[in-house]
């Protein structure tokens, strides 16, 4: 029969061998399980996290971009940085896998019930370092791993809110119409349909106990690529004016290619909008943390050369 120390060493050695095998197989570079995060709060198997009283940590001042790497943070500090592994942002808490340890890129969940052969002063945790529960195994620790049982992380709440925003590509129109060719040197009108889904603002909120986050996305301008190497941008208050042949001055588009195409041909026009995504933490502005680019479906137009017939 092994003594308590020998049994402990046996378990630690087995865990090290398992990690070595995973590393040799290249599995530790895989992403985590994509299990959905809980809406916050304590997992049903984690009764000891009830009554958290720590603050949410410092999310950074205005303009903080939410960067950070796997080695950042640790302990029960509430996170204060996003959780990353191999450059991919992950949930800092997953209701199946547990809490993320930034120091080694693994998730930990306390084993419930505890195995009957637990050593005095040690706790069994289910550790997951690669995707899926099939690679979950037990480790024995005298102290909780860094990040375990952390209070609400504002970056995790921000990630959840951002994931719910649905961006849509712009819908554009042109004059000349794709079915009717235009002429060299004449202005080309371009405009966009006006819609919150295309231009914003779009916003989502996420809250957990005394931590609240709001994410807001909106577009300031649109860029048109005219298919011949030329491009130009228009602000949102310029781009909703549709071409009207009965207007007083149809030659000066609010948003358009004023001098037209210099040569005849077929041209493919596309438009791109850049969504600026900003966030607030407990009502305090934190700045822009992401940009989402959306491109319209292309419009093909034909430009002909004006023919002058002399007699």
Residue pairs with C-beta under 8 A, 6 or more apart in sequence:
2 10
4 119
4 120
7 117
7 119
8 119
8 122
8 140
11 138
11 139
11 140
12 140
15 137
15 138
15 139
18 137
19 28
19 129
22 28
22 129
22 130
22 135
27 130
27 135
28 105
28 129
28 130
29 86
30 130
30 131
31 85
31 86
31 88
31 90
31 131
32 85
32 90
32 94
32 97
32 107
32 128
32 130
32 131
33 94
33 96
33 97
33 128
33 131
33 132
33 133
34 131
35 94
35 95
35 96
35 97
36 94
36 95
37 91
37 93
37 94
37 95
37 156
37 160
38 93
38 94
38 95
39 208
40 152
40 157
40 207
40 208
40 209
41 208
41 209
42 49
42 50
43 49
43 95
43 98
43 109
45 109
45 110
45 112
46 109
46 110
46 112
46 149
48 110
48 149
49 149
52 149
52 151
52 209
54 76
54 77
54 78
54 150
54 151
55 78
55 151
56 78
56 79
56 80
56 151
56 152
56 153
56 154
56 210
56 211
56 281
57 77
57 78
57 79
57 80
57 151
57 153
57 154
58 80
59 80
59 154
59 155
59 281
59 286
60 66
60 80
60 286
61 286
62 285
62 286
62 287
63 286
63 287
63 288
64 286
64 287
64 289
65 287
65 288
65 289
66 81
66 82
66 155
66 158
66 289
67 81
67 82
68 81
68 82
68 83
68 84
68 102
69 84
69 102
70 83
70 84
70 85
70 102
70 103
70 104
70 105
71 102
71 103
72 81
72 102
73 79
73 80
73 81
73 102
73 146
73 147
74 101
74 102
74 103
74 146
74 147
75 146
75 147
76 144
76 147
76 148
76 149
76 150
76 151
77 147
77 150
78 150
78 151
78 152
78 153
79 92
79 147
79 150
79 153
79 154
79 155
79 156
80 153
80 154
80 155
81 102
81 155
82 89
82 92
82 155
82 156
82 159
83 89
83 90
83 91
83 92
83 100
83 102
83 153
83 155
83 156
84 90
84 102
85 105
86 105
89 159
90 100
91 100
91 156
91 159
92 99
92 100
92 147
92 150
92 153
92 155
92 156
93 99
93 100
93 150
93 153
93 156
94 100
94 107
96 109
96 133
97 107
97 109
97 128
97 133
97 136
98 107
98 108
98 109
98 110
98 125
98 126
98 128
98 148
99 107
99 108
99 109
99 145
99 147
99 148
99 149
99 150
100 106
100 107
100 147
101 107
101 108
101 145
101 146
101 147
101 148
102 146
102 147
103 145
103 146
104 129
105 129
106 127
106 128
106 129
106 145
107 127
107 128
107 129
108 125
108 126
108 127
108 128
108 139
108 144
108 145
108 148
109 125
109 126
109 128
110 123
110 124
110 125
110 126
111 123
111 124
111 125
111 126
111 138
114 123
114 124
115 124
115 138
118 124
118 140
119 140
121 142
122 140
122 141
122 142
123 140
123 141
123 142
123 144
124 138
124 139
124 140
125 138
125 139
125 140
125 141
125 145
125 148
126 136
126 137
126 138
127 136
127 137
127 138
127 139
128 135
128 136
129 135
151 209
151 211
152 208
152 209
152 210
152 211
154 211
154 213
154 281
157 206
157 207
157 208
157 211
157 212
157 213
158 206
158 213
158 215
158 279
158 281
158 289
160 206
161 204
161 205
161 206
161 213
161 214
161 215
161 279
162 204
162 215
162 277
162 279
162 290
164 204
165 202
165 203
165 204
165 215
165 217
165 277
166 197
166 202
167 202
167 217
167 275
167 292
167 294
168 195
168 197
168 198
168 294
169 198
169 273
169 294
169 295
169 296
169 297
170 192
170 193
170 198
170 199
170 222
170 271
170 272
170 273
170 294
170 295
170 296
171 192
171 193
171 195
171 198
171 296
171 297
172 190
172 191
172 192
172 193
172 224
172 269
172 271
172 296
172 299
173 190
173 191
173 192
173 193
173 242
173 243
173 299
174 188
174 189
174 190
174 269
174 299
174 301
175 182
175 188
175 189
175 243
176 182
176 188
176 301
176 302
176 303
177 301
178 299
178 300
178 301
178 302
181 301
181 302
181 303
181 304
182 188
182 260
182 261
182 301
182 302
182 303
182 304
183 260
183 303
183 304
183 305
183 306
184 260
184 261
184 262
184 263
184 264
184 303
184 304
184 305
184 306
185 259
185 260
185 261
185 262
185 306
186 260
187 251
187 252
187 253
187 256
187 257
187 258
187 259
187 260
188 226
188 253
188 256
188 257
188 260
188 261
188 301
189 242
189 243
189 253
189 255
189 256
190 224
190 234
190 239
190 253
190 255
190 256
190 257
190 269
190 271
191 239
191 240
191 241
191 242
191 243
191 254
191 255
192 198
192 199
192 222
192 239
192 240
192 271
193 240
194 240
196 202
198 219
198 273
198 294
199 218
199 219
199 236
199 273
200 216
200 217
200 218
200 219
200 275
201 216
201 217
201 218
202 216
202 217
202 218
203 214
203 215
203 216
203 217
204 214
204 215
205 212
205 213
205 214
205 215
206 212
206 213
206 215
207 213
210 282
211 281
211 282
212 281
212 282
212 283
213 279
213 280
213 281
214 279
214 280
215 277
215 278
215 279
216 277
216 278
216 279
216 280
217 275
217 276
217 277
217 278
217 292
218 275
218 276
219 236
219 273
219 274
219 275
219 276
220 235
220 236
220 274
220 276
221 233
221 234
221 235
221 236
221 273
221 274
222 233
222 234
222 236
222 239
222 255
222 271
222 272
222 273
223 231
223 232
223 233
223 271
223 272
223 273
223 274
224 231
224 232
224 233
224 234
224 255
224 257
224 269
224 270
224 271
225 231
225 269
225 270
225 271
225 272
226 232
226 257
226 261
226 267
226 269
227 267
227 268
227 269
227 270
228 261
228 265
228 267
230 257
232 257
234 254
234 255
238 254
238 255
239 254
239 255
241 253
241 254
241 255
243 250
243 253
244 250
252 258
260 303
261 267
261 303
263 303
264 303
264 304
264 305
265 302
265 303
266 300
266 301
266 302
266 303
267 300
267 301
267 302
267 303
268 298
268 299
268 300
269 298
269 299
269 300
269 301
270 295
270 296
270 297
270 298
270 299
271 295
271 296
272 293
272 294
272 295
272 296
273 293
273 294
274 291
274 292
274 293
275 291
275 292
275 293
275 294
276 288
276 291
277 288
277 289
277 290
277 291
277 292
278 285
278 286
278 287
278 288
278 289
279 286
279 287
279 289
280 286
